Amino acid sequence: MKHGSARRSSPSAVLIALLLLALGMTGLLAYQALDAGRTHRAAAERALSDYASFAAWQLNQQASQELLSAMISTFIVPLTRVNAYDPSSWPSPADFRDASLQPPVPAKYMEGVRFFFRFDWRDSAMAVAGETPSPRVLRWVRDTVSRSPGRLETPAMRTQAFGSTDRNPARQLGIIVTNDSYIATIDSIDGRLRVVCYVISRDFDGRPLVTYGFETDARSFAQPLFADVMSRSTLLPPSLLRGIHRDSVLSVVAMAPHGGEVYHSASRAFPSAFTVLDSLDDGFGSMRLAVSLRSDIAPRLVVGGLPRSRLPMLLGLFALTAGLVSAAVVQMRRQQQLAQLRVDFVSGVSHELRTPLAQIRLFAELLRNGQLRSEQERERSFSIIDEESQRLTYLVENVLAFARSEHGRNTVVAEPLAMDSEMQAAIDAFAPLARVRRAKIRSSIQPGLVARVDARALRQIVVNLLDNAVKYGPLGQTVSVELSGKGDRVVISVEDKGPGVPKGERDKVWEPYYRLGREAESAAGGSGIGLSIVGELVRLHAGRAWVEDAAGGGARFVVDFPRESHSDYGAPAAEPKPAAGATA
């Protein structure tokens, strides 16, 4: 028996293992797809970050060039008038101011200039033209300028010239001025962001001579310069933008080294996921630059777009697969349980049939061989044969009814019926079977009740309820049967003295093959189909069936049917009612 069980469980174990393997492979494939999507997304994000880095580099180069060009055009006029050997001819701050405001020098970045200055390196004297700066601002300008020459290098070429062939002839410049001589510094002084721009001129030995410069508002200085840069360059190749306006995808911000925004290209802020930071050289105030790609448009710059996360879809797919595998395992277990229940059913029915057949055969042989000595013994043998034949008939009818129910072919022919007489006939038919268990049947039948039922089905319902009460109650018990009318219903109840039915299992007892745990372990026989037949036949009559506690202990099984009036008694029979799913 154990070997047979092992053989039956082996295919199930293999099937479960295959289902779990399929689930594992699905999980592995989902992980690989997720990893591939994550790698693809990381590559696309790196490409977008590289685009932002390229735009930041372009901005740095062009902004540096624009600042240098702006300062050269501003300071070239006073520088041409500096004679290293005649300091008295050096232009004053007022001369510098007047020259810088004449065409073609005037530019928008000069509109915020508050004062111009000249710093004489011979005696550290500073002269100012324009607004009078506060002592703190003046000290900041002086300190800033005085610290600058230490980072300048003297070029190998000592002779410089300026001019053009189509206007004034080129003249030798008597001072040294290189690109790193032009310096801009930005800082917050007196609660305002300020920029000081200046140029340091040196003699041929590299010694500083005179510095010219101006102090201005940082924003009014930076915004025109960066606006010019942005107007002349897209910062990204046009083939990459593919018709997208630069300001729709790119944002540029310039800030002072210690905080404070001086320029913003976008009219309004937009969410950014790809931002690159850079800074200008020290000679241009070390201004910080931030170039950002708009997160919701930036994916259009990547071929195929920025891949979306596949995690929700893959999790959903894995969950669906896991659910299907779980459902398959549950269904398989149910099939195994159903198969076991059917095995138990066949075993139970075989046992139920074998007992009456053995009794019939025994007493038939005794009668045939003339081994019974008295007429009383022969009558008793005939009585036992008759009782066991009725028992066999009851069992066969139950099996046939269950088979019809399983295939949806159970039918009833309902007609108005006198319930009292049919109930009494069913009780009388079951009496011999009750005597076998030494059980007594006490009936309380209300006369005159009429219901539209099938007489054969009613007898089967009553006999099955009585058999269930006698089988699972104690020996010698009294089973109470009651027929009563309650409103528009006819109610039949059967009470036993058994242990009762737990509340959690009262709906399950009407299912095929179901037996209570204690009944499966007890010696009481049973096929497990009696109450399921009762439930099916009651349903076909539009009735109800339920279990409740009996007043004196035990269980009380109740069924009811729609009540008919006396005037309907004797009316023609109704059309047969097929079971649900039955075919004609």
C-alpha atoms as one frame of an Amber mdcrd trajectory, in Angstrom:
protein
   0.000   0.000   0.000   2.863   2.327   0.780   4.600   1.439  -2.476   1.426
   2.242  -4.427   1.170   5.612  -2.709   4.784   6.338  -3.586   4.107   5.455
  -7.234   1.113   7.795  -7.308   3.033  10.682  -5.715   6.070  10.316  -7.998
   4.431  11.814 -11.156   2.998  14.605  -9.025   6.426  15.401  -7.596   7.912
  15.452 -11.101   5.139  17.748 -12.336   5.613  20.113  -9.383   9.359  20.121
 -10.007   8.768  20.990 -13.681   6.382  23.802 -12.754   8.880  25.206 -10.261
  11.610  24.922 -12.889   9.426  26.855 -15.339   8.848  29.489 -12.679  12.593
  29.707 -12.028  13.355  30.052 -15.751  10.731  32.771 -16.025  12.351  34.589
 -13.124  15.788  34.222 -14.744  14.550  35.501 -18.101  12.781  38.384 -16.363
  15.995  39.264 -14.539  18.019  39.137 -17.755  15.473  41.338 -19.539  15.522
  43.750 -16.609  19.324  43.801 -16.585  19.427  44.386 -20.362  16.930  47.237
 -20.036  18.911  48.690 -17.147  22.148  48.485 -19.175  20.489  50.075 -22.189
  19.107  52.865 -20.052  22.487  53.441 -18.378  24.147  53.708 -21.816  21.501
  56.181 -22.977  21.895  58.228 -19.795  25.681  58.271 -20.276  25.161  59.548
 -23.806  22.890  62.315 -22.526  25.419  63.173 -19.829  28.117  63.356 -22.530
  25.908  65.702 -24.553  25.524  67.940 -21.521  29.298  67.817 -20.919  29.961
  68.788 -24.540  27.524  71.702 -24.267  29.214  72.817 -21.030  32.642  72.699
 -22.698  31.334  74.686 -25.664  29.812  77.249 -23.296  33.065  77.538 -21.324
  35.171  78.110 -24.450  32.844  80.607 -26.063  32.075  82.493 -22.832  35.800
  82.825 -22.104  36.413  84.107 -25.631  33.507  86.534 -25.392  34.690  87.922
 -22.043  38.246  88.338 -23.308  37.074  90.052 -26.484  34.816  92.373 -24.496
  37.613  93.424 -22.138  40.128  93.907 -24.958  37.726  96.164 -26.831  37.115
  98.164 -23.651  40.746  98.615 -22.527  42.590  98.914 -25.857  42.087 102.697
 -26.128  43.734 103.686 -22.807  46.460 101.083 -23.294  47.579 102.642 -26.582
  48.210 105.880 -24.720  50.426 104.390 -22.035  54.054 105.383 -22.497  56.286
 103.478 -20.117  58.792 106.347 -20.138  56.312 109.222 -19.667  53.877 108.553
 -16.783  52.497 112.029 -17.032  50.880 111.132 -20.356  48.978 108.188 -18.929
  45.183 108.598 -19.380  43.211 109.470 -16.256  40.166 107.424 -15.080  37.941
 110.128 -16.588  39.748 109.763 -19.941  39.253 106.006 -19.693  35.536 106.498
 -18.967  35.049 108.885 -21.867  36.894 106.625 -24.276  34.971 103.493 -23.226
  31.644 105.206 -23.787  32.476 106.249 -27.380  31.602 104.097 -30.411  32.416
 101.428 -31.291  33.304 100.535 -27.697  29.919 101.022 -25.886  28.213  97.732
 -25.156  25.315  96.556 -23.048  27.641  94.973 -20.479  28.915  98.500 -19.646
  25.484  99.824 -18.698  25.849  98.892 -15.023  29.332 100.409 -14.516  29.445
 102.501 -11.358  33.017 103.835 -11.483  36.271 103.606 -13.469  39.696 103.548
 -11.822  43.444 103.749 -12.460  45.928 102.061 -10.154  49.526 103.354 -10.316
  51.923 100.582  -9.325  54.729 103.049  -8.620  53.071 104.474  -5.504  49.883
 102.288  -5.240  47.783 105.401  -5.809  44.224 104.814  -7.001  42.190 107.419
  -8.839  38.454 107.013  -9.432  35.973 108.546 -11.885  32.197 108.118 -11.544
  30.276 107.191  -8.430  32.194 107.385  -5.209  32.674 103.842  -3.922  32.303
 102.932  -0.287  35.524 102.338   1.660  34.827  98.618   1.706  34.305  98.440
  -2.043  37.422 100.552  -2.657  39.463  98.324  -0.358  38.161  95.205  -2.136
  39.136  96.643  -5.554  42.582  97.689  -4.312  43.277  94.300  -2.692  42.032
  92.411  -5.732  44.229  94.367  -8.147  47.315  94.305  -5.942  47.252  90.502
  -5.676  47.093  89.896  -9.428  50.658  90.387 -10.846  52.000  87.346  -9.019
  50.274  85.027 -11.500  51.424  86.809 -14.673  54.280  85.542 -16.810  56.577
  87.708 -18.939  56.413  86.582 -22.591  59.579  85.933 -24.599  58.469  88.398
 -27.317  59.113  91.908 -26.020  57.804  93.933 -28.998  54.063  94.287 -29.574
  52.258  96.415 -32.147  48.732  97.517 -32.858  46.963  99.171 -35.780  45.903
  98.066 -39.280  47.157  98.447 -42.808  43.966 100.104 -44.101  43.871 102.778
 -41.380  46.703 103.890 -39.086  50.012 102.159 -39.664  51.091  99.656 -37.015
  52.967 101.153 -34.103  55.064  99.520 -31.504  53.338  99.120 -28.174  55.634
 100.263 -25.425  54.207  97.946 -22.797  53.564  94.218 -22.330  49.930  93.149
 -22.436  49.011  89.459 -22.787  45.681  87.637 -22.664  46.171  86.825 -18.997
  46.618  90.557 -18.304  42.838  90.931 -18.641  41.208  89.865 -15.400  37.630
  89.802 -14.022  36.754  89.045 -10.421  33.253  88.572  -8.970  32.269  88.716
  -5.315  29.495  89.903  -2.985  30.414  93.207  -1.316  28.000  95.321   0.731
  25.224  92.823  -0.019  25.528  93.127  -3.817  27.176  90.905  -6.416  29.919
  92.998  -8.018  32.386  92.499 -10.850  35.689  94.315 -11.170  37.325  94.100
 -14.624  40.872  95.411 -15.157  44.004  95.088 -17.290  47.583  95.155 -15.995
  50.174  96.771 -18.251  53.877  95.996 -17.670  57.195  97.282 -18.914  59.553
  95.114 -20.911  61.117  93.782 -17.738  57.742  92.473 -16.554  57.209  95.073
 -13.844  53.578  96.326 -13.573  53.148  99.953 -14.574  49.496 100.923 -14.451
  46.157  99.136 -14.176  42.890 100.395 -15.668  39.541  98.911 -14.711  35.931
  99.411 -13.741  33.450  98.117 -11.167  29.945  97.108 -12.232  26.874  95.112
 -11.251  27.509  91.400 -11.788  24.178  90.616 -13.443  24.129  93.600 -15.797
  27.662  92.638 -16.818  27.181  88.867 -17.282  23.727  88.725 -18.848  24.524
  90.578 -22.117  27.750  88.610 -22.564  26.115  85.193 -22.058  23.121  86.255
 -24.147  25.495  87.008 -27.043  27.095  83.598 -26.624  23.728  81.860 -26.616
  22.525  83.797 -29.648  25.555  82.783 -31.738  25.784  79.127 -30.741  23.390
  76.255 -30.143  26.046  74.547 -27.943  24.876  71.228 -29.408  25.210  70.110
 -33.049  22.052  70.913 -35.097  22.004  67.314 -36.332  21.613  66.216 -32.729
  18.820  68.653 -31.908  16.897  67.572 -35.043  14.651  70.587 -35.182  14.154
  70.957 -31.419  14.664  74.525 -30.253  17.691  74.736 -28.022  15.911  76.589
 -25.201  13.322  73.793 -25.111  15.905  71.199 -24.181  18.909  73.086 -22.795
  19.247  75.363 -19.779  22.353  77.432 -18.915  22.988  79.011 -15.515  25.994
  81.166 -14.529  26.719  81.735 -10.847  29.250  83.542  -8.714  31.899  81.285
  -7.106  30.387  81.696  -3.647  26.759  81.642  -4.717  24.370  83.953  -6.442
  22.932  83.533  -9.926  24.033  86.077 -12.540  22.500  84.511 -15.675  19.761
  82.016 -16.568  18.965  81.190 -20.166  15.469  79.737 -19.627  12.507  81.999
 -18.910  11.264  79.419 -16.411  12.800  76.494 -14.636  12.178  72.982 -15.857
  12.915  69.600 -14.286  16.416  68.425 -15.037  17.902  64.987 -14.755  21.168
  65.540 -16.644  23.212  68.472 -15.289  26.946  69.115 -15.776  28.885  71.700
 -13.730  31.922  73.603 -15.014  33.730  76.852 -14.175  35.584  79.570 -16.013
  39.267  80.220 -15.385  40.449  82.332 -12.472  41.015  85.212 -14.889  37.297
  85.332 -15.565  36.174  85.273 -11.958  35.923  81.468 -11.651  32.228  81.795
 -12.472  30.423  78.484 -12.173  28.446  77.196 -15.148  25.603  74.649 -15.006
  24.309  73.124 -18.229  21.141  70.987 -17.909  19.208  68.833 -20.345  15.454
  68.819 -19.830  14.511  65.400 -18.498  11.290  64.952 -20.472  12.729  66.089
 -23.833  16.329  64.909 -23.506  15.413  61.283 -24.450  14.520  62.559 -27.939
  18.202  63.286 -28.439  19.005  59.571 -28.148  18.305  57.267 -31.076  15.341
  55.129 -30.071  14.665  57.338 -27.063  15.431  56.704 -23.438  14.099  53.218
 -22.628  11.384  53.080 -20.023  11.742  50.935 -16.961  10.594  47.382 -17.600
  10.379  46.568 -13.918   6.570  46.929 -13.564   5.916  44.806 -16.664   8.451
  42.144 -15.655   7.145  42.022 -12.097   3.637  41.675 -13.466   4.741  38.884
 -15.825   6.565  37.075 -13.038   3.592  37.480 -10.706   1.267  36.150 -13.419
   3.543  33.163 -14.009   3.801  32.518 -10.293   0.025  32.749 -10.038  -0.476
  30.308 -12.908   2.035  27.879 -11.399   0.349  28.175  -8.007  -3.063  27.643
  -9.596  -1.728  24.606 -11.464  -0.280  23.147  -8.253  -3.510  23.818  -6.352
  -5.572  22.316  -9.168  -3.306  19.293  -9.295  -3.653  18.797  -5.553  -7.413
  19.094  -5.889  -7.384  16.483  -8.642  -5.304  14.210  -6.421  -7.706  14.744
  -3.544 -10.663  14.105  -5.850  -9.023  10.940  -7.161  -8.428   9.777  -3.589
 -12.033  10.583  -2.688 -13.228   8.530  -5.635 -11.039   5.644  -4.536 -12.503
   5.935  -1.052 -15.994   6.127  -2.596 -15.495   2.936  -4.585 -14.070   1.243
  -1.507 -16.972   2.447   0.628 -19.633   1.413  -1.889 -17.957  -1.974  -2.318
 -18.022  -2.481   1.433 -21.639  -1.328   1.650 -22.664  -3.755  -1.119 -20.606
  -6.666   0.134 -22.290  -6.806   3.570 -25.927  -7.211   2.407 -24.843  -9.558
  -0.398 -23.050 -11.778   2.104 -26.152 -11.815   4.319 -28.448 -12.671   1.405
 -26.110 -15.424   0.195 -25.744 -16.910   3.701 -29.460 -17.180   4.447 -30.268
 -18.277   0.889 -27.860 -21.210   1.254 -29.331 -22.083   4.647 -32.810 -22.172
   3.119 -31.685 -24.156   0.064 -29.831 -26.759   2.127 -32.747 -27.159   4.586
 -30.579 -26.360   7.558 -33.257 -24.248   9.246 -35.238 -26.477  11.583 -38.303
 -24.419  12.383 -40.752 -22.297  10.501 -39.867 -19.354  12.722 -36.210 -19.545
  11.646 -37.203 -19.721   7.996 -39.456 -16.658   8.381 -36.638 -14.769  10.059
 -34.297 -15.722   7.201 -36.797 -14.468   4.632 -37.145 -11.268   6.633 -33.346
 -10.722   6.685 -33.090 -11.400   2.945 -35.876  -8.869   2.343 -34.199  -6.231
   4.570 -30.819  -6.695   2.895 -32.456  -6.548  -0.535 -34.028  -3.226   0.415
 -30.663  -2.065   1.622 -29.089  -3.079  -1.693 -31.853  -1.287  -3.575 -31.263
   1.843  -1.509 -27.503   1.726  -2.173 -27.916   1.145  -5.913 -30.454   3.964
  -6.198 -28.042   6.274  -4.410 -25.176   5.376  -6.743 -27.370   5.838  -9.826
 -28.696   9.163  -8.531 -25.179  10.349  -7.838 -23.992   9.291 -11.292 -26.853
  11.243 -12.876 -26.036  14.237 -10.697 -22.344  14.126 -11.695 -23.334  14.294
 -15.371 -26.098  16.855 -14.820 -28.843  14.414 -15.818 -30.877  14.223 -12.634
 -34.522  15.052 -13.243 -37.590  15.251 -11.047 -41.268  15.081 -11.938 -42.879
  17.400  -9.400 -46.594  17.137  -8.704 -48.833  18.120  -5.763 -48.344  15.417
  -3.188 -49.825  14.604   0.209 -46.694  14.858   2.296 -47.952  12.989   5.372
 -48.609   9.686   3.596 -45.368   9.838   1.579 -43.356  10.613   4.679 -44.881
   7.711   6.568 -44.194   5.357   3.660 -40.536   6.423   3.547 -40.158   5.950
   7.327 -41.768   2.503   7.120 -39.443   1.554   4.255 -36.407   2.498   6.313
 -37.568   0.808   9.521 -35.878  -2.568   8.788 -32.533  -0.785   8.226 -32.946
   1.117  11.487 -33.486  -2.107  13.394 -30.068  -3.325  12.282 -28.527  -0.442
  14.277 -31.059  -0.939  17.074 -32.286   2.588  16.446 -35.824   3.786  17.080
 -37.611   6.273  14.871 -40.021   8.735  16.471 -42.093  10.693  14.000 -44.231
  13.809  14.284 -46.147  14.297  11.049 -48.514  17.189  10.523 -51.418  15.978
   8.354 -52.881  17.816   5.403 -49.657  19.331   4.051 -49.295  19.438   0.286
 -46.107  20.244  -1.683 -45.182  19.922  -5.361 -42.497  17.229  -5.195 -41.390
  14.037  -6.930 -42.523  11.071  -4.800 -39.470   8.951  -5.681 -37.117  11.825
  -4.942 -38.886  12.582  -1.631 -38.500   8.994  -0.459 -34.801   9.074  -1.385
 -34.309  12.345   0.493 -35.988  11.028   3.666 -34.228   7.657   3.544 -30.795
   9.301   3.050 -31.382  11.665   5.978 -32.480   8.764   8.181 -29.549   6.611
   7.084 -27.133   9.455   7.900 -28.700   9.903  11.358 -28.674   6.159  12.172
 -25.162   5.583  10.785 -23.359   8.357  12.689 -25.394   8.317  15.897 -24.893
   5.971  18.846 -26.342   2.489  18.963 -29.864   2.323  20.410 -30.554   6.023
  19.830 -33.933   7.529  19.016 -34.069   9.450  15.758 -36.741  12.143  15.588
 -38.453  12.903  12.295 -40.781  15.880  11.929 -43.008  17.145   9.119 -44.503
  20.592   9.639 -45.796  23.585   7.755 -44.268  27.016   8.341 -45.853  29.764
   6.314 -45.473  28.994   2.624 -42.925  26.219   3.264 -43.181  22.533   4.124
 -40.341  21.600   6.467 -38.831  18.154   7.073 -36.309  17.704   9.862 -34.334
  14.691  11.131 -32.602  14.845  14.534 -29.993  12.404  15.828 -28.168  12.009
  19.124 -24.706  12.067  17.601 -21.856  14.542  18.227 -23.292  17.148  15.820
 -21.660  18.999  12.925 -19.133  21.832  13.547 -20.310  25.200  12.234 -17.325
  25.521   9.932 -18.241  22.313   8.096 -22.030  22.646   7.815 -21.892  23.854
   4.215 -19.300  21.271   3.189 -21.318  18.222   4.251 -23.528  18.699   1.170
 -20.517  18.307  -1.135 -19.779  14.962  -2.823 -17.372  12.605  -1.031 -17.049
  14.936   1.944 -16.824  13.328   5.364 -16.072  14.926   8.704 -12.612  14.283
  10.086 -13.870  12.123  12.931 -16.059  10.110  10.521 -13.142   9.369   8.203
 -11.250   7.881  11.163 -14.227   5.985  12.623 -15.349   2.476  11.793 -18.682
   3.699  10.451 -19.050   2.931   6.787 -20.327   5.269   4.174 -19.824   6.311
   0.563 -19.879  10.064   1.192 -22.606  10.741  -1.379 -25.854  10.495   0.602
 -26.120  14.126   1.710 -24.879  15.428  -1.651 -27.793  13.582  -3.306 -30.157
  15.152  -0.769 -28.822  18.620  -1.542 -29.098  18.086  -5.319 -32.679  16.750
  -5.188 -33.817  19.523  -2.836 -32.328  22.143  -5.147 -34.200  20.676  -8.109
 -37.413  21.243  -6.140 -36.492  24.919  -5.481 -36.040  23.973  -1.839 -33.348
  24.546   0.769 -31.184  22.265   2.927 -29.156  23.142   6.025 -27.773  21.773
   9.297 -28.249  23.138  12.795 -27.783  22.040  16.373 -30.507  19.827  17.807
 -32.265  20.953  20.985 -31.130  17.905  22.980 -27.692  17.640  21.445 -26.681
  16.109  18.134 -27.420  17.435  14.673 -30.681  18.509  13.064 -30.801  18.198
   9.264 -33.556  20.307   7.721 -34.976  20.563   4.201 -37.978  22.544   3.028
 -40.121  22.821  -0.112 -42.579  25.385  -1.425 -46.010  24.696   0.021 -49.035
  24.062  -2.199 -52.719  24.696  -1.417 -55.238  21.856  -1.099 -56.965  22.995
  -4.295 -53.802  22.096  -6.249 -53.783  18.540  -4.924 -54.444  16.158  -7.783
 -53.383  18.703 -10.462 -51.421  17.425 -13.458 -47.744  16.753 -12.914 -45.305
  19.460 -13.870 -42.702  19.029 -16.589 -39.553  17.239 -15.424 -36.896  19.617
 -14.034 -33.397  18.804 -15.286 -30.315  19.395 -13.200 -28.155  22.396 -13.961
 -26.138  21.759 -17.092 -28.308  18.843 -18.211 -28.838  18.278 -21.895 -31.999
  17.143 -23.528
